[in-house]
Amino acid sequence: MRSFLTLAASALALAGAASAQDMVVLADKLFTGDAVIDDAAVLIEDGRISGVGMADDMEWDDDAEVMEVAVATPGFIDGRTVVGINGQYNIDADQDADEDTDPNGAELRVIDAYNPYEELIPYVRRHGVTTMHVTPGDVNPIAGQSAVVKTGGDILDDALISPSVGVLFNLGETPKAVYGGKGGPSTRMATASMIRAQLHGAKAWADKEDAGVDLEKQALADVLSGDKKAIFAAHRSDDIMTALRIGAEFGFTPVIAYGTEAYLIADTLAEQDVTVLVTPVLGRAAGRNETLNASLENAAILHDAGVNIVFATHQEGYVPKTRVLLWEAAIAVANGLPDEAAISAMTTAPAEMLGISDETGSIAEGKSADLVLFDGDPFEYVSHVEAVMLGGEVVHQREE
């Protein structure tokens, strides 16, 4: 089999036209997101997958462009990030994830701050991310509405998959630190009470006839009706349990972001069918009090307990303001998580959580041809992302 490197010129030639012609990707190993196929072929037509299986069982046109690789996976989906609303320079001008003027920011929308020309987008794309769940930051107890975007497109409309998929709630130390001196919640009790009060208010508003326009209450009413997901960012296990109590009170199952101590209550999370956005695997244990119990085995323990896990990067306080999703997953693999489970946590699991599994998240007939192509084991440090395909177009090609 020819190496991928011999096809670099061909791939570059395809970069502008791949979505309009037939292509075939031949992979020594193919992770579809649901299974692993050796000596596989993926057929691509008009930007979508038209066939997948063992190469010996597949047929394609003689004039189809062929790319041969060691390993292929679905395009990665970052389960939670601020890329696109926080920028690479880490200055006020490109930091829009946190609006710290009101502890209730339910009406705030990520799409109104998203910059498709932010340089961090091609940075994460060349590491395999083709879809992002972009959320607000950590400051507000009720932070605002998240969105799902592709890592391509010159304007928001070209990238947008879902303009408002969930509302982010923040528990723990950060809201206390920000609002304690502003007359807002200064304890965990007050943060939880404020969230509960706002949810009760939204319920009462939704039950009224002719209630009038209230953007905050409408967003929270959508959480209560199930139209939007409730995403609770929490590190400590007691904060995670607070999120579960609030969810039980109002009839929803929260998605847990961070989940630093989730492994301590893995059986409870599995019993309640809670999804955990493991963020990040390489979190600094000494960074703050609530992360002192961080464990590199968190993802593996949760997986073994039957908890649905999704990998995410979220944000960093230093340049370039984001982590690399693939490297976070690789550390989890090095600490006991099976390869297939790690791939799933970046592909099928986030696609299902975000309600986009009909379009992307796995390599299956009819879905968008979002693929990551490697020259070796994706979780080995010496391997490279050779190319990234988005909708059948080669949007990244590794330079020699």
Phi, psi and chi 1 to 4 in degrees:
 res  aa     phi    psi   chi1   chi2   chi3   chi4
   1 MET       -  133.4  177.6  175.6  -74.8      -
   2 ARG   -65.8  146.2  -68.6  172.1  -66.1  167.8
   3 SER   -74.5  161.0   71.1      -      -      -
   4 PHE   -62.8  -33.7 -174.2   91.8      -      -
   5 LEU   -60.4  -32.3  -60.8 -179.4      -      -
   6 THR   -69.7  -13.1   64.3      -      -      -
   7 LEU  -104.9    9.5  -63.6  173.0      -      -
   8 ALA   -58.0  -45.0      -      -      -      -
   9 ALA   -62.8  -40.1      -      -      -      -
  10 SER   -63.3  -42.4  174.3      -      -      -
  11 ALA   -64.5  -40.9      -      -      -      -
  12 LEU   -64.3  -36.8  -73.4  171.6      -      -
  13 ALA   -65.1  -29.2      -      -      -      -
  14 LEU   -79.8  -15.9  -72.0  169.1      -      -
  15 ALA   -54.3  -33.8      -      -      -      -
  16 GLY   -94.1   -9.5      -      -      -      -
  17 ALA  -132.6    2.7      -      -      -      -
  18 ALA   -63.0  -29.1      -      -      -      -
  19 SER   -74.2   -8.3   60.9      -      -      -
  20 ALA  -112.8    8.0      -      -      -      -
  21 GLN  -143.1  167.4   63.3 -175.9   16.0      -
  22 ASP   -73.3  140.5  -68.6  -12.0      -      -
  23 MET  -137.9  156.4  -68.1 -178.8   61.7      -
  24 VAL  -132.4  129.8  179.9      -      -      -
  25 VAL  -107.6  120.3  173.7      -      -      -
  26 LEU  -103.3  126.5  -59.8  178.6      -      -
  27 ALA  -128.4  132.5      -      -      -      -
  28 ASP   -57.7  -38.8  -65.4  -17.8      -      -
  29 LYS  -138.2  130.0  177.0  177.8  -76.5 -171.5
  30 LEU  -119.0  119.5  174.3   69.3      -      -
  31 PHE   -91.8  109.7  -69.1   88.8      -      -
  32 THR   -80.4  -14.5   69.2      -      -      -
  33 GLY   103.6  -27.6      -      -      -      -
  34 ASP  -115.2  -19.6  -61.0  -50.7      -      -
  35 ALA  -157.0  173.5      -      -      -      -
  36 VAL  -120.6  130.0  178.8      -      -      -
  37 ILE  -123.1  125.1  -55.8  174.1      -      -
  38 ASP   -85.8  148.7  -67.4  -33.1      -      -
  39 ASP    48.9   58.9  -61.7  -39.0      -      -
  40 ALA  -101.6  162.7      -      -      -      -
  41 ALA  -131.5  138.5      -      -      -      -
  42 VAL  -119.8  120.4 -179.1      -      -      -
  43 LEU   -96.7  134.2  -48.9 -174.4      -      -
  44 ILE  -126.3  130.6  -60.6  168.9      -      -
  45 GLU  -140.7  126.9 -175.9  174.8   -7.2      -
  46 ASP    52.3   39.9  -65.7  -31.9      -      -
  47 GLY    82.4    0.7      -      -      -      -
  48 ARG  -124.4  159.2  -52.3 -162.1   79.1   80.6
  49 ILE   -80.1  123.2  -62.7  166.2      -      -
  50 SER  -105.9   -7.4   58.9      -      -      -
  51 GLY  -175.0  150.3      -      -      -      -
  52 VAL  -153.1  138.1   57.9      -      -      -
  53 GLY   167.9 -168.0      -      -      -      -
  54 MET   -68.0  136.1  -65.5 -175.3   65.4      -
  55 ALA   -58.3  -37.1      -      -      -      -
  56 ASP   -65.0  -19.9  -72.2  -13.9      -      -
  57 ASP   -98.6    0.0  -61.7  -28.3      -      -
  58 MET  -108.9  154.0  -52.6  -73.3  -74.1      -
  59 GLU  -128.3  145.1  -65.0 -178.3   -4.4      -
  60 TRP  -148.5  163.9   54.1   85.5      -      -
  61 ASP   -65.3  147.0  -65.3  -21.7      -      -
  62 ASP   -63.0  -28.7  -68.9  -20.8      -      -
  63 ASP   -92.4    7.8   59.8   -7.4      -      -
  64 ALA   -70.0  140.2      -      -      -      -
  65 GLU   -73.2  135.4  -61.8  -73.8  -12.9      -
  66 VAL  -117.5  132.3  177.7      -      -      -
  67 MET  -121.1  128.3  -57.1  173.5   72.6      -
  68 GLU  -112.8  130.7  -61.6 -175.9   37.1      -
  69 VAL  -139.1  166.1  -62.2      -      -      -
  70 ALA   -76.8  -47.1      -      -      -      -
  71 VAL  -139.8  139.8  177.6      -      -      -
  72 ALA  -128.9  142.4      -      -      -      -
  73 THR  -134.1  166.3   73.9      -      -      -
  74 PRO   -64.1  157.6  -19.1   31.8      -      -
  75 GLY   -58.1  140.7      -      -      -      -
  76 PHE   -78.9  147.4  -61.4  148.0      -      -
  77 ILE  -118.1  116.1  -57.7  171.0      -      -
  78 ASP   -79.0  118.3 -167.7  -27.6      -      -
  79 GLY   -69.8  -18.4      -      -      -      -
  80 ARG  -167.4  122.6 -176.1 -168.0  179.1 -154.8
  81 THR  -151.2  163.6 -177.8      -      -      -
  82 VAL  -113.4    9.5  -66.4      -      -      -
  83 VAL   -59.6  131.1  167.2      -      -      -
  84 GLY   103.8  -25.2      -      -      -      -
  85 ILE  -116.2  -22.1   58.3  172.5      -      -
  86 ASN  -112.8  136.9  -89.5    4.7      -      -
  87 GLY  -106.7  176.7      -      -      -      -
  88 GLN   -72.1  -21.1   65.3  173.7  -24.2      -
  89 TYR   -84.1  -15.7  -64.4  114.7      -      -
  90 ASN    59.0   42.3 -160.1   25.1      -      -
  91 ILE  -123.2  163.9   57.9  175.2      -      -
  92 ASP   -54.3  -35.6  -71.9  -14.3      -      -
  93 ALA   -63.7  -26.3      -      -      -      -
  94 ASP  -120.3   23.7   71.0   -9.3      -      -
  95 GLN  -117.0  104.2  -56.6  -61.1  -67.0      -
  96 ASP  -127.2   17.3  -75.4  -52.7      -      -
  97 ALA   -80.9  -22.2      -      -      -      -
  98 ASP  -126.2  119.0  -72.1  -62.4      -      -
  99 GLU  -105.5   98.3  175.5   60.2   54.0      -
 100 ASP   -97.4   37.4   61.4   -4.7      -      -
 101 THR  -100.8  -13.7   56.8      -      -      -
 102 ASP  -153.1  126.6 -174.0  -20.9      -      -
 103 PRO   -63.9  -20.4   19.3  -30.1      -      -
 104 ASN  -106.4  102.7 -178.5    5.2      -      -
 105 GLY  -113.5   34.3      -      -      -      -
 106 ALA   -57.4  -28.5      -      -      -      -
 107 GLU   -80.6  -11.8   80.1  -76.7    7.2      -
 108 LEU   -72.1  139.8  -56.8  176.4      -      -
 109 ARG  -123.4  129.5  -55.5 -176.3  -54.4  173.8
 110 VAL   -55.9  -36.7  155.8      -      -      -
 111 ILE   -61.4  -22.5   60.8  170.8      -      -
 112 ASP   -81.6   -3.2  -63.6  -40.5      -      -
 113 ALA  -123.1   -3.3      -      -      -      -
 114 TYR   -73.0  129.0 -173.4   77.1      -      -
 115 ASN  -112.8  103.9  175.6   15.1      -      -
 116 PRO   -67.6  -10.9   21.4  -30.6      -      -
 117 TYR   -96.9    4.5  -76.1   97.8      -      -
 118 GLU   -59.1  131.0  167.4   54.8   47.7      -
 119 GLU   -69.0  -16.9  -72.8  -61.5  -37.8      -
 120 LEU   -69.4  -19.9  -74.6  179.2      -      -
 121 ILE   -67.3  -52.7  -62.5  172.0      -      -
 122 PRO   -64.3  -25.7   16.8  -28.9      -      -
 123 TYR   -62.8  -48.5  173.4   77.5      -      -
 124 VAL   -73.9  -29.5  -59.5      -      -      -
 125 ARG   -64.8  -39.7 -172.8  172.7   60.5 -141.0
 126 ARG   -72.1   -8.6   69.4  174.1  178.7 -103.5
 127 HIS  -101.5   15.2  -70.8   97.6      -      -
 128 GLY   103.6   -3.8      -      -      -      -
 129 VAL   -81.9  120.3  174.1      -      -      -
 130 THR  -110.3  -15.0   56.0      -      -      -
 131 THR  -140.7  142.5  -55.7      -      -      -
 132 MET  -131.9  140.2  -57.3 -175.1  -61.9      -
 133 HIS   -99.0  103.6  176.5 -143.2      -      -
 134 VAL   -95.1  124.1 -175.3      -      -      -
 135 THR  -121.2  163.6   77.1      -      -      -
 136 PRO   -65.4  179.9  -19.6   32.5      -      -
 137 GLY   -89.1 -157.3      -      -      -      -
 138 ASP   -98.6   -2.5  -66.4  -15.5      -      -
 139 VAL   -75.5  -50.7  164.3      -      -      -
 140 ASN   -84.8  138.9  -67.5  -13.6      -      -
 141 PRO   -54.1  -39.9  -28.8   36.7      -      -
 142 ILE  -120.2  107.2  -53.9  176.6      -      -
 143 ALA   -93.8  -26.6      -      -      -      -
 144 GLY   133.4 -171.9      -      -      -      -
 145 GLN  -102.3  134.5  -58.7  166.8   47.5      -
 146 SER   -90.1  166.9   62.8      -      -      -
 147 ALA  -140.9  159.0      -      -      -      -
 148 VAL  -115.9  128.0 -178.8      -      -      -
 149 VAL  -136.0  154.5  -63.9      -      -      -
 150 LYS   -85.2  156.1  -72.0  -67.4 -173.6   74.7
 151 THR   -89.3   43.8   55.2      -      -      -
 152 GLY  -148.3  173.5      -      -      -      -
 153 GLY   101.6  141.7      -      -      -      -
 154 ASP   -88.3  -21.3  -66.7  -28.8      -      -
 155 ILE  -130.8  161.8   60.3  173.4      -      -
 156 LEU   -55.0  -42.4  174.2   66.3      -      -
 157 ASP   -59.4  -31.2  -70.5   -8.1      -      -
 158 ASP   -72.9  -29.4  -66.6  -22.5      -      -
 159 ALA   -94.2  -23.8      -      -      -      -
 160 LEU   -71.8  130.8 -169.2   62.5      -      -
 161 ILE  -105.1  -48.1  -61.8  176.0      -      -
 162 SER  -140.2  122.9  174.9      -      -      -
 163 PRO   -76.7  -20.6   28.1  -35.3      -      -
 164 SER  -157.4   90.9 -179.0      -      -      -
 165 VAL   -96.0  -23.0   71.4      -      -      -
 166 GLY  -162.0  170.5      -      -      -      -
 167 VAL  -117.2  132.0  173.2      -      -      -
 168 LEU   -93.6  131.1  177.1   68.8      -      -
 169 PHE  -116.4  140.4  -58.6   82.6      -      -
 170 ASN  -117.6  128.3  -73.0  -58.1      -      -
 171 LEU  -114.1  167.4  -57.7  176.1      -      -
 172 GLY    98.1 -151.3      -      -      -      -
 173 GLU   -77.1  -34.7  -66.0  176.3   11.7      -
 174 THR   -64.3  -49.9  -59.2      -      -      -
 175 PRO   -58.8  -37.4  -23.3   34.3      -      -
 176 LYS   -59.4  -47.3  -70.2  169.9   50.0 -179.5
 177 ALA   -65.6  -36.9      -      -      -      -
 178 VAL   -77.9  -43.9  171.7      -      -      -
 179 TYR  -101.0   -6.8  -75.5  100.6      -      -
 180 GLY   -59.8  -33.9      -      -      -      -
 181 GLY   -94.8    5.0      -      -      -      -
 182 LYS  -114.0   12.8  -63.0 -178.0  178.1 -179.2
 183 GLY    82.8    6.8      -      -      -      -
 184 GLY   -98.1 -166.0      -      -      -      -
 185 PRO   -59.5  130.3  -22.6   33.2      -      -
 186 SER  -121.1    2.0   61.0      -      -      -
 187 THR  -136.2  165.4   64.3      -      -      -
 188 ARG   -62.4  -36.3  -77.7  175.2  162.0   81.2
 189 MET   -59.6  -46.6  -65.8 -177.4  -64.6      -
 190 ALA   -69.5  -36.5      -      -      -      -
 191 THR   -61.5  -48.2  -61.1      -      -      -
 192 ALA   -64.7  -40.7      -      -      -      -
 193 SER   -63.0  -41.4  176.0      -      -      -
 194 MET   -63.8  -42.7  176.8  -99.9  177.2      -
 195 ILE   -63.2  -44.8  -69.2  171.5      -      -
 196 ARG   -62.3  -43.2  -67.0  177.1   61.7 -110.3
 197 ALA   -62.2  -41.7      -      -      -      -
 198 GLN   -67.0  -36.6  -65.8  -60.8  -35.3      -
 199 LEU   -67.9  -41.1  -71.4  169.8      -      -
 200 HIS   -62.1  -41.5  -83.5  -63.8      -      -
 201 GLY   -62.7  -39.2      -      -      -      -
 202 ALA   -66.6  -37.9      -      -      -      -
 203 LYS   -63.9  -44.9 -176.0  177.1 -175.9  -57.9
 204 ALA   -63.2  -41.2      -      -      -      -
 205 TRP   -62.6  -43.7  173.8   85.2      -      -
 206 ALA   -66.5  -26.9      -      -      -      -
 207 ASP   -80.1  -11.7  -70.7  -19.0      -      -
 208 LYS   -82.4  148.2  -68.1  179.7 -179.7  178.3
 209 GLU   -87.4  139.6  -65.9 -175.8    7.9      -
 210 ASP    54.4   47.9  -57.9  -39.4      -      -
 211 ALA   -73.2  -16.9      -      -      -      -
 212 GLY    85.5  175.3      -      -      -      -
 213 VAL   -83.5  128.3  175.3      -      -      -
 214 ASP  -147.2  102.4 -170.1  -44.3      -      -
 215 LEU   -64.8  -37.5  -61.3 -179.9      -      -
 216 GLU   -62.4  -50.8  -72.5 -178.4   -6.9      -
 217 LYS   -68.1  -33.5  -71.6 -177.2  171.8   58.5
 218 GLN   -63.2  -43.8 -179.1   63.7   66.4      -
 219 ALA   -62.1  -42.8      -      -      -      -
 220 LEU   -72.5  -33.9  -65.3  176.4      -      -
 221 ALA   -62.6  -34.5      -      -      -      -
 222 ASP   -66.3  -32.3  -72.0  -15.2      -      -
 223 VAL   -65.7  -46.0  169.4      -      -      -
 224 LEU   -65.0  -31.6  -63.2  174.8      -      -
 225 SER   -84.0  -10.1   68.2      -      -      -
 226 GLY    89.8    1.5      -      -      -      -
 227 ASP   -73.1  -24.5  -70.1  -22.4      -      -
 228 LYS  -127.3  148.1  -71.4 -177.8  173.4   60.7
 229 LYS   -79.1  149.0  -66.9 -172.8  177.6  -62.8
 230 ALA  -100.0  112.9      -      -      -      -
 231 ILE  -108.4  116.5  -54.1  155.6      -      -
 232 PHE  -108.9  118.2  -83.7   73.4      -      -
 233 ALA   -86.5  120.7      -      -      -      -
 234 ALA  -154.3  136.6      -      -      -      -
 235 HIS   -94.1  -56.8  -71.1  -78.9      -      -
 236 ARG   -73.6  151.6  -78.2 -177.1    3.1 -168.5
 237 SER   -63.8  -34.3   58.6      -      -      -
 238 ASP   -68.4  -34.7   58.3  -52.6      -      -
 239 ASP   -67.7  -37.6  -71.7  -31.1      -      -
 240 ILE   -61.6  -41.4  -63.1  171.3      -      -
 241 MET   -66.3  -33.8  -67.4  -55.5  -60.1      -
 242 THR   -60.5  -43.1  -65.2      -      -      -
 243 ALA   -60.8  -41.0      -      -      -      -
 244 LEU   -66.5  -38.6  -62.0 -172.4      -      -
 245 ARG   -63.5  -44.1  -76.2 -166.0  -58.7  -85.5
 246 ILE   -62.6  -42.4  -67.5  172.9      -      -
 247 GLY   -61.0  -44.1      -      -      -      -
 248 ALA   -63.3  -37.7      -      -      -      -
 249 GLU   -64.5  -35.6  179.9  178.5   -8.3      -
 250 PHE  -109.2    5.4  -68.8   95.6      -      -
 251 GLY    81.9   30.1      -      -      -      -
 252 PHE  -135.7  157.7   58.5   76.9      -      -
 253 THR  -102.8  114.6  -60.2      -      -      -
 254 PRO   -73.8  151.3   28.5  -34.9      -      -
 255 VAL   -88.4  133.2  173.3      -      -      -
 256 ILE   -99.7  122.1  -59.6  -60.9      -      -
 257 ALA   -99.9  152.5      -      -      -      -
 258 TYR    72.8  -82.6  -74.6  131.3      -      -
 259 GLY    63.6   37.4      -      -      -      -
 260 THR   -56.2  -42.6  -57.5      -      -      -
 261 GLU  -102.1   20.9  -68.6 -174.9   -0.8      -
 262 ALA   -60.2  -32.2      -      -      -      -
 263 TYR   -61.8  -22.6   68.3   94.4      -      -
 264 LEU   -72.3  -21.7  -63.4  176.2      -      -
 265 ILE  -127.7   35.7   52.4  171.4      -      -
 266 ALA   -58.5  -42.1      -      -      -      -
 267 ASP   -64.0  -39.2  -70.2  -18.0      -      -
 268 THR   -64.1  -42.9  -63.5      -      -      -
 269 LEU   -65.0  -38.7  -63.8  171.8      -      -
 270 ALA   -66.3  -42.5      -      -      -      -
 271 GLU   -62.0  -34.6  -70.5  168.6    3.0      -
 272 GLN   -95.5    7.5  -62.0 -166.1   28.6      -
 273 ASP    56.0   46.6 -163.7   25.3      -      -
 274 VAL   -91.1  134.4  175.4      -      -      -
 275 THR   -90.6  134.6  -65.2      -      -      -
 276 VAL  -114.6  123.7  177.8      -      -      -
 277 LEU   -85.6   95.4  -51.3 -176.3      -      -
 278 VAL   -70.3  109.4 -179.1      -      -      -
 279 THR  -142.9  120.2  -36.7      -      -      -
 280 PRO   -91.0  165.0   33.1  -32.5      -      -
 281 VAL   -62.7  -38.9  175.8      -      -      -
 282 LEU   -93.5   33.4  -85.1  168.6      -      -
 283 GLY   -60.3  144.0      -      -      -      -
 284 ARG   -81.4  112.8  -64.9  177.6  -63.1  -78.7
 285 ALA   -60.4  -35.8      -      -      -      -
 286 ALA   -88.7    6.1      -      -      -      -
 287 GLY   -65.6  -32.7      -      -      -      -
 288 ARG  -161.3  165.0   58.2  179.1   67.1 -174.7
 289 ASN   -58.9  -40.2  179.6  -89.8      -      -
 290 GLU   -76.2   -2.7   61.8 -173.4  -10.5      -
 291 THR  -113.5   12.0   60.8      -      -      -
 292 LEU   -62.8  -26.6  -70.3  176.6      -      -
 293 ASN   -96.1   21.0  -73.2  -32.0      -      -
 294 ALA   -60.4  142.0      -      -      -      -
 295 SER  -135.3  134.5  170.9      -      -      -
 296 LEU   -67.7  -14.7  -64.3  176.9      -      -
 297 GLU   -92.6    4.9  -62.8  178.3  -12.7      -
 298 ASN   -52.2  -52.2 -171.2   21.6      -      -
 299 ALA   -62.6  -42.1      -      -      -      -
 300 ALA   -65.8  -41.9      -      -      -      -
 301 ILE   -64.2  -43.6  -66.4  170.6      -      -
 302 LEU   -62.8  -44.5  -68.0  172.1      -      -
 303 HIS   -60.4  -46.4  169.3   73.1      -      -
 304 ASP   -62.5  -28.1  -70.2  -13.9      -      -
 305 ALA   -83.9   -6.3      -      -      -      -
 306 GLY    91.2   15.1      -      -      -      -
 307 VAL   -81.5  137.9  178.5      -      -      -
 308 ASN   -76.8  118.4 -171.9   35.8      -      -
 309 ILE  -113.8  148.6   61.1  170.1      -      -
 310 VAL  -134.7  132.9  169.2      -      -      -
 311 PHE   -84.4  145.7  -75.0  126.9      -      -
 312 ALA  -149.6  158.9      -      -      -      -
 313 THR  -107.6  -34.5   58.7      -      -      -
 314 HIS    57.0 -111.4 -171.0   37.5      -      -
 315 GLN  -148.1  164.9   67.4 -179.0   11.7      -
 316 GLU  -131.5  153.6  -79.4  -58.4  -27.5      -
 317 GLY   -85.1    1.7      -      -      -      -
 318 TYR  -127.0  161.7   52.6   80.5      -      -
 319 VAL   -64.7  133.9  173.2      -      -      -
 320 PRO   -96.8   23.8   35.0  -35.0      -      -
 321 LYS    72.6    8.1  -64.6  -65.0  -72.0 -173.3
 322 THR  -151.6  154.9 -174.7      -      -      -
 323 ARG   -96.4  174.3  -69.2  170.4  176.2 -101.1
 324 VAL  -102.6  116.9  174.8      -      -      -
 325 LEU   -56.0  -45.2 -171.8   69.3      -      -
 326 LEU   -60.1  -40.0  175.7   61.2      -      -
 327 TRP   -70.7  -35.2  -62.2  -11.5      -      -
 328 GLU   -61.7  -44.3  -61.6  -65.7  -43.1      -
 329 ALA   -64.0  -38.3      -      -      -      -
 330 ALA   -62.9  -37.5      -      -      -      -
 331 ILE   -65.6  -38.2  -66.3  -61.4      -      -
 332 ALA   -63.5  -39.9      -      -      -      -
 333 VAL   -63.1  -42.3  168.7      -      -      -
 334 ALA   -64.4  -18.0      -      -      -      -
 335 ASN  -114.7   32.4  -74.1  -88.1      -      -
 336 GLY   110.1   -6.9      -      -      -      -
 337 LEU   -83.1  129.2 -174.1   68.5      -      -
 338 PRO   -61.9  149.5  -22.2   33.3      -      -
 339 ASP   -54.3  -48.8  -72.9   17.4      -      -
 340 GLU   -62.2  -36.9  -72.0 -176.3   58.7      -
 341 ALA   -66.6  -37.0      -      -      -      -
 342 ALA   -66.7  -42.9      -      -      -      -
 343 ILE   -61.1  -44.9  -65.5  -68.2      -      -
 344 SER   -59.8  -38.0  175.9      -      -      -
 345 ALA   -69.9  -11.0      -      -      -      -
 346 MET  -110.5    0.4  -64.6 -173.5  -71.5      -
 347 THR  -135.1  -84.8   56.8      -      -      -
 348 THR   -65.6  -41.2   54.7      -      -      -
 349 ALA   -63.8  -49.8      -      -      -      -
 350 PRO   -65.5  -33.4   19.6  -31.3      -      -
 351 ALA   -62.5  -42.9      -      -      -      -
 352 GLU   -67.5  -41.9  -69.1  168.6    1.3      -
 353 MET   -60.4  -39.0  178.4 -164.1   75.8      -
 354 LEU   -89.8   -2.6  -63.1  168.5      -      -
 355 GLY    73.9   29.1      -      -      -      -
 356 ILE  -121.3   18.6   58.2  173.5      -      -
 357 SER   -69.9  -17.2   58.6      -      -      -
 358 ASP   -73.1  -20.1  -71.7  -16.2      -      -
 359 GLU  -104.6  -39.0  172.7   65.7   14.9      -
 360 THR  -154.5  177.4 -169.1      -      -      -
 361 GLY   106.0  -15.3      -      -      -      -
 362 SER  -151.4  161.9   62.8      -      -      -
 363 ILE   -96.3   98.9  -61.5  175.5      -      -
 364 ALA  -148.2  153.7      -      -      -      -
 365 GLU   -57.6  132.9 -172.0  171.2  -14.6      -
 366 GLY    94.8  -15.7      -      -      -      -
 367 LYS   -88.2  162.5  -65.3 -169.6  178.8 -177.1
 368 SER   -59.4  137.8  178.2      -      -      -
 369 ALA   -81.0   74.0      -      -      -      -
 370 ASP  -102.1  109.5  -57.4  -20.7      -      -
 371 LEU  -135.2  152.4  -76.1   79.6      -      -
 372 VAL  -119.1  130.0 -169.3      -      -      -
 373 LEU  -115.6  127.7  -50.3  179.6      -      -
 374 PHE  -117.8  156.9  -65.7   86.6      -      -
 375 ASP   -95.8    5.9   63.4   -0.5      -      -
 376 GLY  -174.2 -164.9      -      -      -      -
 377 ASP   -56.3  122.8 -176.8  -19.7      -      -
 378 PRO   -57.8  -25.7  -24.0   33.6      -      -
 379 PHE   -99.8    7.9  -59.2  118.7      -      -
 380 GLU   -93.8  135.8  -73.6  -69.7  -18.1      -
 381 TYR   -61.0  -30.3 -175.3   73.4      -      -
 382 VAL   -82.4   -7.8  -65.1      -      -      -
 383 SER   -80.5  159.9  -62.8      -      -      -
 384 HIS  -128.6  148.0  -55.6   94.9      -      -
 385 VAL   -77.2  108.9  173.9      -      -      -
 386 GLU   -80.6  -35.2  -70.7  -73.4   -5.6      -
 387 ALA  -158.9  154.9      -      -      -      -
 388 VAL  -127.5  133.2  177.9      -      -      -
 389 MET  -114.8  135.0  -60.4  177.4   68.4      -
 390 LEU  -128.9  112.9 -176.0   58.3      -      -
 391 GLY    60.0   35.3      -      -      -      -
 392 GLY    81.9   -4.1      -      -      -      -
 393 GLU   -99.9  136.0 -179.8 -179.2   -7.7      -
 394 VAL   -76.0  106.4  178.3      -      -      -
 395 VAL  -101.2   -8.9  -67.8      -      -      -
 396 HIS  -147.3  135.3  166.7   69.8      -      -
 397 GLN  -133.4  123.4  172.2   71.9   44.6      -
 398 ARG   -64.1  133.9 -173.3  171.0   79.6   95.8
 399 GLU   -86.7  143.1  -63.3  179.7    0.3      -
 400 GLU   -79.9      -  -66.5  -55.7  -47.9      -
